[in-house]
């Protein structure tokens, strides 16, 4: 995929085209680029912006949301962070609030935060007037390097994760890697576990690069490399598989057991439960052992799983 010229120490935006089946959208990212992102959102010509976020992100980045909104009338919909956002109750409340605030078909829904606000915003955008424009502004590694690189938008049922959802493409994705430098270490590592999945299951040639950045994960150059590599890996398997039912199934590596660990732990410990990426890392170790037992992975290949997961803490 072609790249705009931009070295790691410059401000501004570089772009990558994301192609998923018949749909495509641009992914813009860089450093110190909130002004440029705001200008790009303004160029969409929305009559109103609806920001979907959580309380923790809002308290940390309220000034950035205001900068992105600029002079466009805006509504901020927030909720306590965590899986409790991904419910029918929260979805219904946000939809009613947005409609009462006067949004129209010309409005744009902007997800701002991690993967949970992103999923909620995506489903909202698809439901409102049978589809209004959607923009993602991920502020976490897990969202930027994984969840926004998919058309899947979903919330949880009372039975399990992501049972209620749809496939819906955003107009664009924008992020500033400076967001990631302020993340708690637990959240940063969670996102890098999904990048490790991409290396182990999709593009083993990227393992050398991952090893190189593990020791200095918050360096802007490292974050730019991780984001670029994640986009390349995920795009390679979704380009011809919109619904991730063929080649795209590899993106679920580690998720069968990982989701079970994640949802059980959150039911017991709430927000203190294991973050998504960490649970997926444990799920990959289980998958590696099962594969080894069936004669598909060697001892050395299982050891690489442990090396990478241990390196990520």
Backbone bond lengths (Angstrom), bond angles and torsions (degrees), N, CA, C in turn:
res aa  C-N    CA-C-N  psi(-1)  N-CA   C-N-CA  omega(-1)  CA-C   N-CA-C  phi
1 X - - - 1.461 - - 1.521 109.03 -
2 X 1.297 116.04 138.77 1.456 119.84 -176.83 1.510 111.03 -71.15
3 X 1.336 114.56 153.90 1.458 120.17 -178.41 1.501 110.25 -127.82
4 X 1.333 117.13 141.33 1.448 120.29 166.69 1.507 107.50 -70.54
5 X 1.331 117.90 145.82 1.460 119.57 179.77 1.517 109.41 -73.19
6 X 1.311 115.33 124.07 1.465 121.47 179.54 1.505 108.19 -165.69
7 X 1.291 117.61 117.09 1.457 119.91 177.16 1.505 109.10 -84.14
8 X 1.350 116.04 165.93 1.456 120.78 -172.15 1.509 114.82 -65.06
9 X 1.344 119.08 -17.49 1.460 119.17 -175.56 1.521 112.10 -103.81
10 X 1.322 118.20 11.88 1.450 121.21 178.61 1.528 110.24 -103.38
11 X 1.348 114.40 154.50 1.454 117.94 172.59 1.518 108.13 -87.81
12 X 1.322 116.70 171.72 1.446 120.62 -179.40 1.506 111.37 112.52
13 X 1.326 115.77 -175.25 1.459 121.27 -174.94 1.524 111.15 -118.50
14 X 1.322 116.14 138.96 1.460 121.44 165.14 1.521 106.10 -111.47
15 X 1.304 117.10 161.36 1.462 118.79 -174.97 1.515 111.30 -133.69
16 X 1.333 114.88 154.25 1.451 123.90 173.78 1.530 107.80 -137.23
17 X 1.317 118.29 134.89 1.468 119.39 174.13 1.523 109.57 -80.97
18 X 1.313 117.37 132.95 1.457 122.87 175.51 1.521 107.16 -105.74
19 X 1.323 117.30 119.24 1.460 122.39 -179.71 1.519 108.24 -115.33
20 X 1.323 116.27 119.96 1.459 122.03 178.60 1.522 107.21 -128.39
21 X 1.332 115.94 104.40 1.452 119.73 -175.52 1.520 110.31 59.85
22 X 1.334 116.02 -124.81 1.461 120.53 -179.27 1.517 112.39 -90.03
23 X 1.309 117.54 -2.75 1.464 121.09 -178.68 1.517 110.78 -102.00
24 X 1.315 116.34 147.59 1.453 121.02 175.21 1.521 109.46 -145.65
25 X 1.315 115.64 151.27 1.461 120.77 177.11 1.524 107.95 -154.76
26 X 1.325 117.43 155.51 1.459 119.94 179.98 1.527 111.59 -87.29
27 X 1.326 114.81 146.63 1.465 121.99 174.36 1.527 105.91 -116.95
28 X 1.333 116.21 115.50 1.460 122.23 -179.80 1.525 109.44 -107.10
29 X 1.324 116.71 133.03 1.454 119.21 178.11 1.525 110.40 -151.44
30 X 1.331 114.48 156.92 1.458 120.14 -179.71 1.508 109.97 -179.45
31 X 1.335 115.36 -160.32 1.467 122.18 178.21 1.516 109.75 -121.30
32 X 1.336 116.02 142.93 1.472 121.23 176.89 1.537 110.32 50.74
33 X 1.322 116.15 49.85 1.469 119.59 -171.67 1.525 113.26 -123.73
34 X 1.333 118.07 24.86 1.464 120.79 179.51 1.528 111.21 -59.45
35 X 1.327 117.28 -39.77 1.465 120.57 179.90 1.518 110.96 -61.13
36 X 1.342 116.72 -44.01 1.458 121.03 179.92 1.528 111.17 -66.37
37 X 1.340 116.99 -38.80 1.464 120.11 178.32 1.528 110.15 -64.45
38 X 1.327 116.22 -43.92 1.459 120.29 178.17 1.520 111.91 -58.73
39 X 1.340 116.71 -41.42 1.467 120.71 179.34 1.521 111.00 -64.89
40 X 1.348 116.41 -38.64 1.463 120.20 179.91 1.525 111.06 -67.55
41 X 1.331 117.13 -38.52 1.466 120.27 177.53 1.528 109.94 -67.09
42 X 1.335 116.80 -41.37 1.470 120.60 178.87 1.527 110.71 -60.55
43 X 1.330 116.86 -33.62 1.470 121.10 -178.13 1.523 112.47 -67.82
44 X 1.329 117.75 -13.18 1.467 120.65 177.21 1.528 112.05 -72.54
45 X 1.337 116.24 -16.52 1.459 120.09 175.82 1.514 114.50 70.77
46 X 1.326 117.74 33.01 1.466 121.20 -179.36 1.522 110.70 -71.23
47 X 1.331 115.68 145.60 1.458 118.94 174.20 1.535 110.63 -82.04
48 X 1.338 116.32 -20.07 1.459 121.83 178.51 1.525 108.56 -159.97
49 X 1.334 115.74 144.47 1.459 121.62 175.52 1.523 109.13 -108.10
50 X 1.321 116.48 137.36 1.464 121.72 176.04 1.522 107.60 -116.19
51 X 1.327 116.50 105.49 1.456 120.99 179.48 1.532 109.15 -87.25
52 X 1.328 116.38 127.93 1.458 122.31 177.53 1.527 107.21 -111.56
53 X 1.325 116.32 119.04 1.455 120.55 -175.08 1.523 109.28 -148.22
54 X 1.335 116.75 -172.37 1.466 119.57 173.74 1.519 109.51 -122.81
55 X 1.332 115.88 166.88 1.463 120.41 -171.97 1.524 112.64 -61.49
56 X 1.331 116.80 -37.27 1.467 119.97 -178.67 1.526 111.09 -67.24
57 X 1.329 116.54 -45.23 1.462 120.89 178.52 1.523 110.11 -65.29
58 X 1.319 116.80 -41.50 1.463 120.56 -179.12 1.523 111.24 -60.83
59 X 1.338 117.36 -42.28 1.464 119.67 -179.28 1.528 111.13 -67.35
60 X 1.328 116.87 -29.14 1.462 120.81 -177.26 1.522 112.21 -84.57
61 X 1.350 116.90 -35.19 1.466 120.25 -169.52 1.522 113.83 -124.59
62 X 1.327 118.12 23.44 1.466 119.38 -177.52 1.539 111.41 -55.65
63 X 1.315 117.25 -39.81 1.467 119.85 -179.65 1.530 111.04 -62.88
64 X 1.332 116.99 -38.53 1.463 119.84 179.69 1.523 111.42 -68.27
65 X 1.331 117.07 -37.51 1.466 119.61 176.42 1.528 109.89 -61.95
66 X 1.321 116.42 -43.46 1.466 120.18 178.49 1.528 111.07 -61.67
67 X 1.330 117.00 -37.98 1.470 120.42 178.69 1.524 110.56 -67.54
68 X 1.316 117.39 -38.15 1.458 120.16 178.67 1.527 111.14 -67.49
69 X 1.332 116.63 -37.25 1.462 120.76 -179.16 1.519 111.79 -69.59
70 X 1.338 116.47 -37.72 1.457 119.86 -178.31 1.513 111.15 58.52
71 X 1.321 116.30 -128.38 1.471 120.60 -178.25 1.523 113.13 -95.35
72 X 1.334 117.20 4.39 1.465 120.26 -178.86 1.533 109.59 -79.33
73 X 1.327 118.81 130.49 1.473 119.74 176.39 1.522 110.15 -54.46
74 X 1.334 115.69 133.55 1.460 118.74 -172.91 1.522 111.98 -137.56
75 X 1.312 113.93 152.03 1.456 122.89 174.46 1.520 107.39 -124.72
76 X 1.329 117.22 131.86 1.454 121.56 177.19 1.524 108.73 -108.36
77 X 1.339 116.23 120.70 1.455 122.22 177.23 1.524 108.09 -108.58
78 X 1.334 115.87 117.08 1.457 120.21 -176.84 1.517 110.38 -128.89
79 X 1.333 114.95 163.13 1.459 122.00 -176.19 1.515 106.57 -157.68
80 X 1.338 119.03 151.93 1.472 118.95 174.30 1.523 110.68 -51.61
81 X 1.322 116.75 139.60 1.460 120.81 -173.89 1.525 111.58 -68.15
82 X 1.334 114.72 158.72 1.454 119.84 176.22 1.512 112.99 115.50
83 X 1.324 115.24 -178.06 1.460 121.93 -175.90 1.526 112.96 -64.72
84 X 1.348 117.66 -17.42 1.469 119.32 178.83 1.527 111.71 -65.26
85 X 1.348 117.02 -15.20 1.467 120.11 174.67 1.521 111.27 -72.10
86 X 1.320 116.65 -31.75 1.466 120.99 -172.35 1.525 110.52 -87.74
87 X 1.344 114.84 57.63 1.460 120.76 -178.44 1.527 109.67 -130.64
88 X 1.322 115.52 159.53 1.459 120.31 176.25 1.524 111.48 -61.98
89 X 1.322 116.31 -34.53 1.468 119.85 -179.95 1.519 111.07 -62.16
90 X 1.332 116.80 -47.79 1.459 120.61 179.74 1.523 110.43 -66.78
91 X 1.317 117.49 -43.89 1.463 121.20 179.17 1.523 111.02 -58.20
92 X 1.324 117.06 -48.56 1.461 121.12 -178.97 1.522 111.56 -61.62
93 X 1.338 116.30 -43.81 1.460 120.00 179.57 1.517 112.52 -61.54
94 X 1.341 116.77 -43.41 1.465 120.58 179.39 1.532 111.14 -65.19
95 X 1.327 117.17 -41.35 1.462 120.01 -179.94 1.526 111.37 -62.54
96 X 1.322 116.00 -45.79 1.466 119.70 -179.99 1.523 111.19 -63.48
97 X 1.338 116.64 -41.91 1.470 120.09 179.50 1.522 110.79 -62.51
98 X 1.327 116.65 -43.49 1.463 120.57 -179.53 1.530 111.28 -63.49
99 X 1.306 116.90 -42.71 1.465 120.22 -179.19 1.528 111.07 -66.74
100 X 1.320 116.21 -41.37 1.475 119.35 178.42 1.520 111.58 -66.65
101 X 1.337 117.20 -25.23 1.468 120.62 178.78 1.522 112.00 -79.71
102 X 1.342 116.59 -5.64 1.459 119.95 172.85 1.518 115.84 93.36
103 X 1.320 118.38 23.97 1.461 117.75 177.74 1.523 109.65 -67.50
104 X 1.332 115.26 156.85 1.465 121.62 -177.68 1.525 109.32 -131.72
105 X 1.317 115.63 -175.25 1.462 120.53 177.45 1.524 111.81 -66.71
106 X 1.330 116.92 -17.34 1.473 120.67 179.21 1.527 112.57 -88.24
107 X 1.321 116.92 -3.66 1.465 120.63 -178.50 1.530 110.70 -76.49
108 X 1.328 115.19 163.77 1.464 121.30 178.77 1.525 108.84 -127.84
109 X 1.333 115.95 129.81 1.465 121.52 174.40 1.523 107.79 -89.67
110 X 1.332 116.26 128.83 1.469 121.91 -178.16 1.524 108.71 -118.86
111 X 1.325 116.76 113.47 1.468 118.25 173.16 1.524 107.81 -81.20
112 X 1.324 115.95 134.28 1.465 120.70 -178.71 1.519 107.29 -135.87
113 X 1.328 115.92 107.82 1.462 119.13 -179.27 1.510 111.06 143.35
114 X 1.324 115.98 -142.89 1.451 121.90 -177.12 1.514 112.84 -91.92
115 X 1.329 114.95 -162.70 1.449 120.05 -176.23 1.514 114.14 -67.63
116 X 1.327 117.80 -28.70 1.468 120.42 -178.63 1.530 111.02 -69.52
117 X 1.341 120.13 -52.84 1.465 119.12 174.33 1.522 112.41 -58.88
118 X 1.345 116.39 -32.98 1.457 119.76 179.39 1.513 112.18 -64.09
119 X 1.324 116.66 -44.85 1.469 120.80 177.93 1.517 111.39 -63.56
120 X 1.327 115.94 -44.16 1.461 120.67 -178.77 1.525 110.50 -64.04
121 X 1.317 116.67 -45.28 1.466 121.21 179.77 1.522 111.40 -63.44
122 X 1.338 116.70 -39.65 1.456 120.07 -179.79 1.512 112.31 -62.96
123 X 1.329 115.96 -42.16 1.458 119.76 178.74 1.533 110.58 -68.51
124 X 1.322 116.61 -40.02 1.469 119.79 176.95 1.522 111.44 -59.20
125 X 1.333 116.25 -48.05 1.462 120.48 -177.19 1.523 110.84 -60.61
126 X 1.321 117.20 -39.07 1.453 121.51 -179.60 1.532 111.75 -68.09
127 X 1.333 117.56 -34.63 1.457 121.80 -176.19 1.532 113.33 -81.70
128 X 1.319 117.69 -34.96 1.463 121.00 -175.84 1.532 110.92 -67.04
129 X 1.316 116.52 120.34 1.465 122.20 179.36 1.526 111.55 52.12
130 X 1.340 116.73 31.62 1.475 123.23 -178.17 1.519 112.25 63.91
131 X 1.320 116.55 19.77 1.456 119.14 174.08 1.512 114.26 130.99
132 X 1.348 116.86 105.86 1.462 121.48 170.19 1.527 107.67 -111.93
133 X 1.319 116.01 170.63 1.465 119.84 -175.97 1.531 111.28 -70.11
134 X 1.330 113.46 145.98 1.465 122.18 -176.76 1.521 109.42 -125.98
135 X 1.325 116.28 136.65 1.468 122.82 173.70 1.513 107.80 -129.89
136 X 1.327 116.87 135.45 1.458 121.32 174.97 1.530 109.88 -104.08
137 X 1.338 116.06 133.28 1.462 121.69 169.55 1.529 106.41 -125.12
138 X 1.335 117.91 84.57 1.458 120.25 -178.14 1.524 111.57 -71.79
139 X 1.327 115.95 139.31 1.475 121.20 179.41 1.519 111.31 -115.82
140 X 1.337 117.77 2.07 1.460 120.99 178.44 1.525 109.14 -123.04
141 X 1.326 115.67 156.54 1.459 119.16 178.80 1.518 111.37 -65.03
142 X 1.335 117.40 -36.97 1.464 120.22 -177.39 1.530 110.66 -63.73
143 X 1.335 116.69 -37.16 1.459 119.98 178.54 1.524 111.17 -75.98
144 X 1.339 116.18 -47.41 1.460 120.49 -174.77 1.513 112.87 -66.31
145 X 1.337 116.61 -34.97 1.459 120.65 -173.71 1.521 113.27 -99.90
146 X 1.341 116.71 -1.61 1.460 117.68 -177.55 1.524 112.79 -142.75
147 X 1.326 118.06 -69.33 1.467 119.11 -165.53 1.528 113.95 -66.94
148 X 1.349 118.82 -35.21 1.465 118.28 -178.82 1.526 111.92 -77.70
149 X 1.337 116.83 -7.71 1.467 120.91 178.50 1.529 110.66 -90.89
150 X 1.297 115.62 36.09 1.459 122.58 -178.22 1.518 108.41 -152.08
151 X 1.323 116.30 157.21 1.463 120.32 175.13 1.522 111.69 -89.86
152 X 1.331 117.50 -2.93 1.463 121.31 -174.73 1.530 110.97 -73.76
153 X 1.338 115.83 124.77 1.458 123.00 177.35 1.527 106.52 -126.73
154 X 1.325 118.05 123.02 1.464 117.88 -174.24 1.522 112.50 -155.29
155 X 1.337 114.31 157.04 1.456 121.69 170.11 1.530 107.39 -123.33
156 X 1.323 115.54 172.35 1.464 120.63 -176.31 1.526 111.53 -89.89
157 X 1.307 115.69 154.30 1.458 121.67 169.47 1.525 107.68 -99.90
158 X 1.314 116.63 179.89 1.454 119.42 175.73 1.514 112.54 -72.65
159 X 1.332 116.30 -8.29 1.464 121.63 -177.03 1.520 111.75 -97.37
160 X 1.335 117.56 -36.58 1.451 119.14 -177.02 1.515 112.54 -173.36
161 X 1.333 115.77 -170.03 1.464 122.57 -173.57 1.519 112.62 -84.07
162 X 1.333 114.40 139.01 1.462 122.95 167.61 1.533 113.84 58.80
163 X 1.317 117.12 35.60 1.454 120.42 -179.69 1.528 112.90 -82.32
164 X 1.331 117.74 -20.14 1.463 121.38 -174.36 1.520 108.55 -119.47
165 X 1.321 117.03 108.13 1.453 117.31 -175.81 1.503 113.97 -169.96
166 X 1.333 114.07 -167.56 1.452 121.97 -174.92 1.522 108.29 -155.88
167 X 1.329 115.98 178.37 1.461 122.39 172.46 1.523 107.09 -113.34
168 X 1.323 116.49 125.26 1.462 119.60 -174.94 1.522 109.03 -151.76
169 X 1.321 115.50 130.84 1.470 120.28 -176.16 1.526 111.63 -93.60
170 X 1.327 117.70 139.09 1.461 120.23 174.53 1.525 111.03 -78.71
171 X 1.320 115.67 163.49 1.456 120.17 171.35 1.526 109.69 -69.35
172 X 1.323 115.81 -37.46 1.463 121.24 -178.90 1.518 109.08 -168.65
173 X 1.315 114.86 163.59 1.460 122.63 172.14 1.531 107.09 -121.78
174 X 1.327 115.78 136.64 1.460 121.28 178.31 1.531 109.08 -131.67
175 X 1.310 117.53 138.09 1.458 118.36 170.81 1.526 111.17 -151.71
176 X 1.310 113.91 154.56 1.460 123.43 175.18 1.527 106.39 -115.84
177 X 1.332 117.95 118.61 1.464 119.79 -175.20 1.527 112.29 -64.92
178 X 1.324 117.26 -11.91 1.465 118.98 175.18 1.529 111.23 -63.20
179 X 1.339 116.88 -26.24 1.468 119.06 175.11 1.526 110.87 -56.71
180 X 1.324 116.34 -39.62 1.458 120.41 -173.01 1.523 112.56 -71.67
181 X 1.330 116.72 -25.12 1.467 119.37 -177.59 1.520 112.03 -70.65
182 X 1.329 117.19 -15.32 1.468 120.22 -179.65 1.528 111.98 -101.75
183 X 1.339 117.30 2.30 1.463 120.30 -178.57 1.523 111.55 -70.69
184 X 1.327 117.29 145.29 1.466 119.47 168.63 1.526 108.66 -57.81
185 X 1.322 116.33 147.23 1.464 120.47 -176.24 1.530 112.08 -55.34
186 X 1.318 115.92 -36.84 1.477 120.70 -179.53 1.521 110.88 -59.24
187 X 1.339 118.05 -42.34 1.457 121.25 -179.25 1.517 111.46 -72.79
188 X 1.328 116.67 -38.53 1.456 120.66 178.93 1.530 110.30 -61.18
189 X 1.327 116.19 -47.81 1.461 120.35 -179.37 1.526 111.62 -65.22
190 X 1.316 117.31 -33.20 1.456 120.72 178.67 1.524 110.72 -58.96
191 X 1.316 116.20 -45.64 1.457 119.98 178.98 1.509 112.48 -65.42
192 X 1.324 116.60 -37.09 1.458 119.93 -178.57 1.520 111.12 -70.57
193 X 1.326 117.60 -23.44 1.470 119.98 174.66 1.526 110.65 -64.64
194 X 1.339 117.67 -36.92 1.461 119.87 175.96 1.529 110.28 -67.92
195 X 1.344 117.13 -35.52 1.459 119.25 175.58 1.520 110.06 -65.27
196 X 1.329 117.09 -38.32 1.466 120.81 176.48 1.529 109.97 -59.99
197 X 1.332 116.74 -39.11 1.474 120.75 176.44 1.517 110.32 -58.68
198 X 1.329 116.48 -44.34 1.461 120.03 179.72 1.524 111.44 -59.76
199 X 1.342 116.21 -41.49 1.465 120.38 -179.81 1.528 110.86 -68.16
200 X 1.326 116.78 -46.49 1.461 120.62 -175.30 1.528 112.34 -69.83
201 X 1.327 117.04 -35.48 1.461 120.11 -171.59 1.524 114.26 -104.59
202 X 1.328 117.76 -22.11 1.467 119.78 -173.58 1.522 112.50 -119.29
203 X 1.323 117.33 -49.46 1.465 120.97 -171.59 1.524 111.10 -134.72
204 X 1.342 117.22 78.21 1.473 119.75 -179.76 1.527 113.55 -59.51
205 X 1.337 117.77 -21.68 1.466 119.42 179.11 1.523 112.15 -65.21
206 X 1.338 116.68 -18.64 1.467 120.66 179.08 1.526 112.35 -84.45
207 X 1.330 117.99 -4.15 1.466 120.64 -178.40 1.522 111.91 -60.95
208 X 1.333 117.24 -37.88 1.463 119.98 179.59 1.522 110.90 -61.45
209 X 1.330 116.19 -42.15 1.461 119.94 177.72 1.505 111.94 -65.58
210 X 1.343 116.98 -39.27 1.462 120.67 178.61 1.517 110.68 -64.22
211 X 1.340 117.04 -43.52 1.463 119.70 177.62 1.523 111.15 -58.47
212 X 1.325 115.94 -37.00 1.468 120.61 -176.89 1.521 112.58 -68.15
213 X 1.348 117.05 -31.32 1.464 118.60 -175.63 1.528 113.06 -96.92
214 X 1.337 117.51 -12.47 1.466 119.56 -177.75 1.524 111.78 -56.36
215 X 1.323 116.82 -37.18 1.463 119.61 -177.58 1.511 114.36 -77.09
216 X 1.333 118.41 -10.57 1.461 120.92 -178.16 1.523 108.97 -144.49
217 X 1.337 115.40 60.01 1.455 121.37 -168.73 1.520 114.52 -68.65
218 X 1.327 118.02 -24.76 1.463 119.14 -176.04 1.522 113.01 -91.64
219 X 1.332 118.20 -2.79 1.461 120.00 177.53 1.529 109.11 -65.22
220 X 1.334 118.32 133.99 1.470 120.06 -178.26 1.524 113.48 -53.96
221 X 1.331 117.58 -39.72 1.465 119.28 178.70 1.522 111.03 -62.76
222 X 1.341 116.70 -38.40 1.462 120.45 178.21 1.518 110.57 -64.47
223 X 1.320 116.49 -42.80 1.466 120.59 -178.22 1.516 111.23 -66.79
224 X 1.333 117.03 -38.92 1.459 120.25 176.98 1.526 110.62 -64.53
225 X 1.340 117.19 -41.28 1.467 120.24 177.89 1.533 110.74 -63.22
226 X 1.330 116.47 -45.24 1.463 120.82 -179.02 1.521 111.38 -60.85
227 X 1.322 116.32 -42.07 1.458 120.43 -179.24 1.526 110.35 -66.44
228 X 1.326 116.38 -46.06 1.450 121.38 -179.93 1.532 111.12 -61.58
229 X 1.341 116.55 -44.30 1.459 120.99 -179.36 1.528 111.61 -66.41
230 X 1.327 116.62 -36.80 1.464 120.52 178.38 1.522 110.91 -65.09
231 X 1.325 116.26 -44.06 1.462 120.85 178.96 1.526 109.95 -60.48
232 X 1.335 116.61 -44.75 1.465 120.71 -178.54 1.524 111.44 -63.29
233 X 1.341 116.64 -44.84 1.469 120.47 -176.98 1.518 111.36 -66.44
234 X 1.314 116.31 -47.46 1.462 118.81 -176.06 1.532 111.23 -69.26
235 X 1.331 116.15 -38.54 1.462 119.41 179.50 1.520 111.56 -63.61
236 X 1.324 116.73 -30.59 1.460 120.61 -177.69 1.522 112.39 -62.88
237 X 1.334 117.58 -29.51 1.468 119.57 -176.43 1.527 113.72 -106.51
238 X 1.334 118.30 -10.20 1.470 119.57 178.95 1.522 112.61 -103.44
239 X 1.321 117.24 -10.43 1.472 120.75 -176.14 1.531 111.86 -52.10
240 X 1.327 117.10 -42.77 1.463 121.04 -178.24 1.522 112.16 -113.50
241 X 1.332 116.58 21.61 1.467 119.68 -175.77 1.522 109.36 -144.18
242 X 1.330 115.50 75.70 1.467 121.40 -174.66 1.520 112.48 -53.77
243 X 1.328 116.81 -42.71 1.458 120.72 -171.69 1.525 113.24 -98.58
244 X 1.348 115.79 7.98 1.467 121.44 175.70 1.532 111.62 53.74
245 X 1.334 114.28 47.83 1.458 120.22 179.33 1.531 112.13 -111.87
246 X 1.340 116.73 -8.52 1.450 121.85 178.74 1.515 109.43 -115.43
247 X 1.351 115.55 -110.61 1.469 120.05 179.10 1.526 111.26 -58.60
248 X 1.340 116.60 -31.10 1.463 120.67 -177.70 1.512 114.54 -67.92
249 X 1.341 117.35 -12.58 1.462 119.54 178.38 1.517 112.17 -61.80
250 X 1.337 116.64 -22.02 1.463 119.70 179.00 1.535 111.00 -61.53
251 X 1.340 116.81 -23.01 1.469 120.37 178.34 1.524 112.06 -67.42
252 X 1.341 116.17 -15.22 1.462 119.93 178.54 1.532 111.85 -88.80
253 X 1.323 117.07 6.72 1.465 120.11 179.99 1.531 110.09 -54.59
254 X 1.310 116.31 126.64 1.459 121.12 179.89 1.515 114.68 82.95
255 X 1.343 117.73 -6.63 1.461 120.13 -172.89 1.526 113.94 -84.21
256 X 1.333 117.79 -23.58 1.466 118.81 -177.56 1.526 110.54 -62.51
257 X 1.314 115.78 -56.30 1.466 120.23 176.40 1.523 110.32 -75.35
258 X 1.339 117.22 -36.53 1.467 120.85 -177.75 1.522 113.13 -59.24
259 X 1.340 116.96 -44.72 1.468 119.94 178.17 1.529 111.17 -63.35
260 X 1.328 116.52 -38.23 1.469 119.59 179.24 1.528 110.44 -63.42
261 X 1.333 116.44 -44.13 1.472 120.98 177.77 1.525 109.87 -61.23
262 X 1.334 115.68 -46.55 1.462 121.03 -175.95 1.526 111.79 -61.87
263 X 1.331 117.25 -50.60 1.461 119.38 -174.09 1.529 111.17 -71.06
264 X 1.339 117.54 -35.94 1.474 119.63 177.86 1.524 110.80 -66.29
265 X 1.322 116.76 -41.84 1.458 120.04 -179.05 1.529 111.14 -66.90
266 X 1.334 116.75 -38.64 1.464 119.65 179.48 1.526 111.34 -69.01
267 X 1.321 116.93 -30.99 1.468 118.92 177.07 1.520 110.76 -67.68
268 X 1.322 116.38 -30.28 1.463 120.55 -179.12 1.529 111.58 -86.91
269 X 1.352 116.66 -44.28 1.474 120.25 -170.74 1.518 114.71 -114.14
270 X 1.325 117.52 0.87 1.456 119.88 178.82 1.521 111.46 62.97
271 X 1.349 115.65 -137.12 1.459 121.02 -176.00 1.524 112.93 -63.29
272 X 1.339 116.90 -18.53 1.465 120.06 178.66 1.522 112.39 -78.74
273 X 1.337 116.63 -5.84 1.459 120.92 -179.45 1.516 112.16 -65.22
274 X 1.326 116.03 165.18 1.454 121.33 -177.87 1.526 111.50 -56.63
275 X 1.337 117.61 135.40 1.465 119.29 174.60 1.525 110.60 -67.96
276 X 1.320 115.30 160.51 1.465 121.53 -173.37 1.529 112.91 -53.22
277 X 1.322 116.65 -52.10 1.455 119.70 -175.77 1.512 113.22 -61.20
278 X 1.319 116.28 -38.80 1.462 120.34 179.04 1.526 110.66 -63.47
279 X 1.324 116.25 -43.12 1.464 120.18 177.82 1.527 110.88 -62.73
280 X 1.328 116.88 -39.07 1.461 120.51 178.99 1.525 110.57 -66.80
281 X 1.326 117.22 -36.88 1.465 120.13 177.36 1.528 110.61 -60.54
282 X 1.328 116.52 -43.33 1.465 120.06 176.98 1.530 110.33 -64.81
283 X 1.335 116.17 -38.55 1.457 120.03 177.45 1.523 112.24 -63.15
284 X 1.340 116.83 -35.16 1.469 120.04 177.75 1.527 111.07 -66.69
285 X 1.324 117.01 -37.35 1.464 119.45 177.97 1.528 110.24 -63.01
286 X 1.335 116.24 -42.22 1.469 119.99 176.96 1.528 110.17 -62.07
287 X 1.335 116.20 -45.87 1.462 120.55 -179.82 1.525 111.03 -61.23
288 X 1.328 116.53 -39.46 1.466 120.43 179.66 1.528 110.96 -63.24
289 X 1.324 116.17 -41.68 1.472 119.49 179.38 1.529 111.22 -66.71
290 X 1.335 117.10 -40.15 1.467 120.08 177.57 1.533 109.60 -62.41
291 X 1.349 115.49 -44.57 1.461 120.11 180.00 1.531 110.98 -62.91
292 X 1.326 116.50 -40.04 1.468 120.91 177.59 1.527 110.31 -62.70
293 X 1.330 116.59 -42.76 1.470 120.69 -178.82 1.526 111.61 -63.87
294 X 1.342 115.77 -27.20 1.474 119.55 -179.90 1.528 112.00 -93.15
295 X 1.326 116.41 4.26 1.452 120.29 175.80 1.512 115.67 84.40
296 X 1.334 117.70 15.97 1.464 121.19 -176.57 1.524 113.71 -99.06
297 X 1.326 118.13 -23.51 1.465 121.58 177.34 1.520 108.95 -120.47
298 X 1.325 115.26 141.82 1.460 120.37 177.81 1.523 110.49 -82.68
299 X 1.329 116.05 169.01 1.466 120.74 174.83 1.524 110.21 -57.74
300 X 1.335 116.35 -43.52 1.464 120.19 -178.18 1.531 111.11 -63.45
301 X 1.323 116.90 -38.01 1.461 119.71 -179.02 1.530 111.44 -69.86
302 X 1.319 117.05 -35.31 1.468 119.58 173.64 1.522 109.50 -65.55
303 X 1.330 116.14 -39.48 1.467 120.05 179.76 1.526 111.71 -62.49
304 X 1.339 117.18 -34.83 1.466 120.17 177.38 1.526 110.16 -62.53
305 X 1.337 117.65 -39.48 1.465 120.80 175.65 1.530 110.20 -55.53
306 X 1.324 116.45 -48.70 1.463 119.99 -178.86 1.516 111.76 -65.72
307 X 1.335 116.71 -38.38 1.462 119.92 178.76 1.531 111.35 -59.38
308 X 1.321 116.12 -47.21 1.469 120.38 -176.40 1.534 110.86 -70.81
309 X 1.327 116.81 -46.46 1.467 119.68 -179.22 1.528 111.07 -63.65
310 X 1.322 116.76 -40.78 1.476 120.26 178.00 1.530 109.55 -66.46
311 X 1.337 117.12 -40.35 1.459 120.11 178.44 1.525 113.00 -60.43
312 X 1.328 115.34 -29.32 1.467 120.24 178.50 1.524 112.35 -85.06
313 X 1.311 116.35 3.76 1.454 120.05 174.22 1.517 114.06 90.10
